Amino acid sequence: MLIICIIIFGFGLPAISQHVQTCQPDSAKLYYAISQPWQYYGGVWDFKCSYDADGLLEHLRVDAYYDESCVVRDYKYEYDANHNIVTSNYTGYDCDYPGIQYKTENVFRQNLIRSQTRYTFYSHENGWAFTDSTNYQYDESDRRILAESYNANRIHVSTTRYEYGDNEKVITTEKLIDNAWTPVKRETDTYSTAETLHSVMTETYNDGSFSNTTLVTYSYDEQNHCTGALTQQWEDEQWKNIKFVDNSYDENGHLVDATLKNWQDGAFLDANRAVYELNEAGYPAVVSFEKWNGEEWIEGTWVSDFYVYSEKHLSRQNKELCHIDVKRIVIHYATTPMPDYDVEEKPAEEGFATIHPNPTTGQVTIMGQDLKTVEVFNTLGQQVAAANEKGERITLDISNLPSGIYFVNITDGEGRKCVKKVVKE
């Protein structure tokens, strides 16, 4: 649930790259699983996830049942040898519309989406019908520069252009209206530094020119954590306050709550908040939503101003995890918690450590050069074991752990990090 600071407007920010060798793909490329269903419109949403041998999500199925209705969503992901996502395919249907299904096909290259095509299935006689599509282009720096959309008749109907300047990005959208290309929206993102988003201004096109609509301004602490997001609306030739998202962090820099305040009677008043229960590594394990009733915080539901994850590369998870009327989300991870860096991906054979036997019924042996730390995490991101030894050969006893999948964090004397998946039988 982490703030809109980065997710909504963070696409395209330069990555802060650290060269970290990985024996397994960066856990930031891995995805969530829901350990319990949540209530939604008086019903239950149930998530089922499966992962490939490298711990990458390959199948996610969502089943929702409430009253006499149901919703089914099915997602499948494919990756290349370097763990870059290649395709993601989505199908779904609602019980309220029998016989109608939806399908979306996304094609990626080097983790950048290149095209998206959507289809609708109306009946067995008609089969799948093309609905619309969008193609994306990037410059040599992997910055998006163009998105072109086509309607069901395969007519080019919308173009979004991305232009980059010094500490600025301008996104302009134009549509085909009455056979003429007409601007409809412009967004200007400004940055205090190369990585720090300062503001986002949105303008709409009316009567031959752009006019101000909304302005979001961000504030940061000395550690560059986003502490607030102020939203203003242009009225009567001036910016007027609308809402403010206030973020609080613990001493380790982990977000512990995000509070939405609405502007009323000349002041920002508490409205909703997201409260995070962190696992041992400092990442969200439980997200609870609350609302202010004028006297105290009571149980509330998710509102669209909050996101479970702030990391821009986890936008797909936000789409699935954030639904209206959700009161509480329990998260466990497919591998160890998400790191605070973007990892330079390398094939597994370049790893500096090996582990065997795998699967195991008890002891495992880790071998490498100048091994310093060995820690074991479960799929909840909780540390459940650690080795006291150092050196080139370390024996670790996990016979007392329940059967299942575990992740071994390994660090060597050069500071390199490696994650190995172990199956305990």
C-alpha positions, 0 to 999 in steps of 0.5 A: 500500500505504499503511497501514490508517490511513486507508483502512479507517477513513478513509471519511467524514473531512472533505476538506481542500479547496484551490481549485485550477483544473484544465483536466483532472479532478483526477488523484486521480479517475483510476486505475491501470494495471498495466505487467506481470502479477503471479504469483498462485496459480502463474498470471498476472493481466493488467490491461488499462485504457482511458481516455476523452478526459479521461484517466478510466478507462472500462474495466478488464479483469482476466484471471487464469489458473492451472492449469486455472482462470481468473477474468475481471473486467470493470469499466466506469465512466461520468462526467458533464460535471464528471467526477463518477462516475455509474455503475460496472458490474462483471461477472465469472465463474470457469471453475470454475463454467461458466455462472455469472456475476456482475454489480454495478451501482453508481449515484453522484451527486456522487461519492457512491454511492447504490445498489448492486445485485448479480445472478447469471446461472445459465443462459440459461433463467433469465437474471439473478437479483436477488441483493441490494441496498443503498441509501445516504443522506447528510446536507446535509454529504455524510456517510453516515447510512444504509445499508439492505440487501435480500436476494434476496427483496427483504426488508429484512434489514440497516441500518447507521446513522451518527451524528456527534458532536464528534470522533466517529462511531458506526456501528451495524449491526442485522440482521433475525434471527427477524423481529426487528431485532437489533444485531450490531456497533458501531464508534466512531471518535474524532478528535483533530482534525477530520481526524485519526483517533485510534482505532477501537473495535469492539464486538459484541452478545451477551446483550443488550448490546455488548461490546468486541472490538478497538481500533485506535489511531493515532499521528502525527508533527509533519507529521500523517503516520500513523506507526503503527497499534496493534491490540488485542483485549479479553480478560480485561477488558483490552486486549491487544496484537495487532499494530502497523503501523509506517510510515516516510517520507522527507524529503519526507513520502512513505511509503517502507515499512510494517512489520507487527509481531506481538505475541509473547512480550511484544514486537512482532516484525517479520513483513511489510513493504511497500517502495515505490519512488517515481517522480520525483514521490514516488508509488509506482511499484513496491510490493514485499512482504517477510517476516522470516525471523528473520534478514533480509528476504526476498521475501514476499507481500501481506497484508491489513494493507497497502494500495497507496493510503492515499487514501480516494477510491482504495478501488476501486483497493485492492480490485483491486490487493491480492490474496493471494500477490501479490509485486510490483506495478508501477504507472503512472498514467493522468495525472500523480501524485495530488496531496496535495489535494482539487481543486475541479473546474471544467469544462475551458473555464474553464482558464487555458491552451490547448495546440496542436496536439494531437495533435502530431508535435513542437512544441506551443505553450502559451498563457495569462496569466503562465505560470511552469512547464511540465513534461511527464510520461509515464504512469509519472509520470516527468518527461520534459521541461520548458520554460525559457520563461515568459510568455504563449506558450511553445513546447515541443519533444517531438519526441525523445519516443516516440509516446504519451500525455503530461501537461503540468503548467502553473502560472501566476503566481497559483499555479493548476495545470492539467494538459493531455493531449497525444498525441505521434504 
